[in-house]
Each structure stands twice: as structure tokens, then as C-alpha cells.
Amino acid sequence: MPILDLPQFAAVLPPQGALLGLDPGEKRIGVAVSDTGRMIASSLGTVTRTKFAADAEAILKFYDQRLCLGLVIGLPLNMDGSSGPAAQSARAFARNLLALREAPLLLWDERLSTSAVTRTLIEADTTRKRRGEVVDKMAAAYMLQGALDAMQERIAHG
């Protein structure tokens, strides 16, 4: 199955079922999951990056344990909307994951997810150490929530 845009992604999914959200960073991959009604995203954890095969195995274990029906992977575009090395890396990561698992996959713009989550954690007076421990999984949930909200908006307005 190819990487899909939002209308295609929404069209191929059954009405109910969880989605797995991934925020692939250089050191860690943040992991989040939606509820089966696709209203709320929750952070699950992180996968410390090693070799792709090990990373993919850990991700697909999350996917299978939560009975997920699709993947949403954060696409870190540049502020002007163009693709840089990080976006190219996310696309390659998505293609490699699809080679291992046939699943609907959406790349979702996550330009400001990490900075928004970091700002929230700073406002909550979270220590720098604690922020480092949770920012990736929270950014994955923030990004996944954005995709869920866009899907709900699409359903509401046809």
C-alpha cells in the first residue's frame, strides 16, 4: 500500500479502530495511539533508535498489541513547507516500514509539535531531565491528535 494523503487514508480505514502515531527523531521515535473511535491520542512511549530492523520490530509490536489499523508518521517539513533532510528521512522510514507491514499510512505535518510540547512542559515547570524523558512520546501524541482532528473535521464537513 502506498503512502496516502488524508482523504485517501480516511477512505480506506474502517469506521472504528486505533491508529498508531510515530514521531521519528534522530535518537528516539515517539509512539502514540488513538482510541478506537479516533477521538483522542495518548502517548505510549519511545523506541530508542538503533538499527531499523530492531526499531521496526518494537514499533510493530506496539501496533499489534493495540490492534491498530493504520499508521500516522510525523513529517518534519521546513517552516516554509519545503522538505529538508529530516522530512526525507521520515519518508524513507515510512517506505521501509511499509515494506515490512501492509497498512494504511499517512505522513502528517508535525512542524511545531516538539516545540509546542516543550513549551507546555516548561510552563508546567517540568525539569529539563523530565522533559527529555517525555517530549518525544508527547510530541507523537500531539502530532497524532492533529491528524485525528483533521479527520474528524473532514467527516463533519464532508
C-alpha positions in Angstrom: 0.0 0.0 0.0 1.4 3.4 -0.9 1.8 6.4 1.4 -1.7 8.1 1.4 -2.9 11.6 1.7 -5.6 12.5 4.3 -8.7 11.8 2.1 -7.3 8.5 0.8 -6.2 7.5 4.3 -9.6 8.3 5.8 -11.4 6.4 2.9 -9.5 3.1 3.4 -9.9 2.9 7.1 -12.9 1.1 8.7 -15.1 3.3 10.8 -13.6 2.1 14.1 -10.1 1.1 15.1 -7.0 2.5 16.7 -4.2 4.3 14.8 -0.5 4.3 15.8 1.3 7.7 15.7 5.1 7.9 15.3 7.4 10.9 15.7 10.7 9.7 14.3 13.6 11.7 15.7 17.3 11.2 15.4 17.7 9.4 18.7 14.2 8.3 19.6 10.9 7.5 18.0 7.9 8.8 19.9 5.0 6.5 19.9 1.3 7.3 20.5 -2.0 5.6 19.9 -5.6 6.7 19.3 -8.7 5.3 20.9 -10.8 3.1 18.6 -13.2 5.9 17.9 -10.2 8.0 16.8 -11.1 11.0 19.0 -8.1 11.1 21.5 -4.4 10.4 21.0 -2.4 9.2 24.0 1.3 8.8 24.3 2.6 5.3 24.7 6.3 5.5 24.9 9.5 5.8 22.9 11.7 3.5 20.9 15.4 4.3 21.2 16.8 4.2 17.7 19.3 1.5 16.9 19.1 -0.4 13.7 16.0 -0.1 11.5 15.1 -3.8 11.9 15.0 -3.5 15.7 13.2 -0.2 15.7 10.6 -1.6 13.3 10.1 -4.7 15.4 9.4 -2.6 18.5 7.0 -0.4 16.6 5.1 -3.2 15.0 4.8 -4.8 18.5 3.0 -1.7 19.7 0.9 -1.8 16.5 -0.1 -5.4 17.0 -0.7 -5.1 20.8 -3.1 -2.2 20.3 -4.8 -3.9 17.3 -4.0 -0.8 15.2 -5.5 -0.4 11.7 -3.2 2.4 10.3 0.0 4.4 10.9 0.4 8.2 11.1 4.1 9.3 10.9 5.2 12.8 11.6 6.6 14.6 8.6 9.0 17.4 9.8 8.7 19.9 7.0 10.7 23.2 7.0 8.8 26.2 8.2 8.2 27.3 4.5 6.6 23.9 3.8 9.6 22.5 1.9 11.2 19.2 2.5 14.7 19.0 4.1 16.8 16.1 5.2 14.6 15.3 8.2 11.5 15.1 6.0 13.4 12.9 3.5 14.4 10.7 6.4 10.8 10.4 7.6 9.6 9.4 4.1 12.3 6.8 3.9 11.4 5.5 7.3 7.7 5.3 6.2 8.6 3.4 3.0 10.8 0.9 4.9 8.0 0.3 7.4 5.5 -0.3 4.6 7.9 -2.9 3.2 7.5 -4.9 6.4 3.8 -4.3 7.0 1.0 -3.7 4.6 -1.0 -0.9 6.4 -2.6 2.4 5.6 0.0 5.1 6.2 -0.4 8.8 6.4 2.5 11.3 6.7 1.3 14.2 8.8 2.9 17.7 9.1 4.4 17.9 12.5 6.4 21.1 12.1 5.8 22.6 15.6 4.8 19.5 17.6 8.1 19.2 19.6 8.3 22.9 20.3 4.7 23.1 21.4 5.1 20.2 23.7 8.4 21.6 25.1 6.7 24.9 25.7 3.8 23.2 27.6 6.3 21.2 29.7 8.3 24.4 30.5 5.1 26.2 31.5 4.3 23.2 33.8 7.7 23.7 35.4 8.9 20.3 34.3 12.6 19.7 34.9 14.9 19.6 31.9 15.7 15.9 32.7 12.0 15.0 32.8 11.3 17.0 29.6 13.9 14.9 27.8 12.2 11.8 29.0 8.7 12.6 27.8 8.9 15.1 25.0 9.2 12.5 22.1 6.2 10.5 23.2 4.2 13.6 23.9 5.1 15.1 20.5 3.9 11.9 18.9 0.5 12.2 20.7 0.3 15.9 19.7 1.0 15.1 16.1 -1.4 12.2 16.0 -4.1 14.4 17.7 -3.7 16.9 14.8 -4.3 14.2 12.3 -7.3 12.8 14.2 -8.8 16.3 14.4 -8.3 16.8 10.7 -10.0 13.5 10.0 -13.0 14.5 12.3 -13.2 17.9 10.6 -13.3 16.1 7.2 -16.1 13.8 8.4 -18.1 16.8 9.9 -17.8 18.9 6.7 -17.8 16.1 4.1 
